[in-house]
Amino acid sequence: MPPAPPAAVGPPPAPALVAAATSSPAPASPSSSADHSCTPVGRSFPLATRIHGGPDVYEGGEFGGWYLDLVNTTRHTCAGIHPVVVLVDERHALKPSQVRLEFQDGARKRAVRFESTDADELVGAFGGAGLTVGPGRTLTVKVRLAVTEDAVPNEVTANAAVVQRHGEDGDWVGQSNDYRFGIGSAPAARHDTTPTPEGLPFTDAAEELASTGPAVAAAVLGTAALLLVTAGAILRARGRR
């Protein structure tokens, strides 16, 4: 069975996540059997995910554009898809207020609000009703990112976890490669770890999600809280490989 945030009640949720849950209206859930059509089977991700085309350096206040490819490897429509961008900076100095990110949702640009986690990650969920990717199709989402002028010189790794929402539940259905960039100067060259749809740590992710009580308290499972904490758990599980 695919991993999903469990329903156990744990410690009280972080204030930022409670605020996100209570202040963000839940989007309309996709209806019919398409809701769970992208449920992972075995150890395969149904959505192959890739970040590409972004600049190596961001200067204060200037937007840089990049793309997020979502490739549906199944024979079913994948609806209710919410990419969640996770930013990890080497100096642990980047603040949510210093990052602006927007994505193209049809004819509309939507802003992504970032929250900080207790592990100094910045996590931002794509809102709205969710993206839809047809069977065997590729959806390329245009994204643009900027940092404010007061952001200190830094090196940042961006990664997209992909969650399919089902009402007050969700599945981890995709994981992108790492996109590394510098603030003020280019980052040092490193090996780019691009995950494939096969062999990714669903078992580790399930164990991590089971241990994160704040993420799964039923009373606070708003859209933003669900997606943000799911992404944080995914990132930690991925980091332990």
Secondary structure, DSSP 8 states (H G I E B T S, - for coil): ----------S---HHHHHHHHHS-------GGGGGTT--BTTB-SEEEEEE---SEE-TT--EEEEEEEEE-SSS-EEEEEEEEEEEETTS---GGGEEEEEEETTEEEEE-EEE-TTSEEEEE--TT-EEE-TT-EEEEEEEEEE-TT--SEEEEEEEEEEEEETTEEEEEEE---EEEEESS-----------SSS--HHHHHHHHHH-HHHH-GGG--HHHHHHHHHHHHHHHHHT-
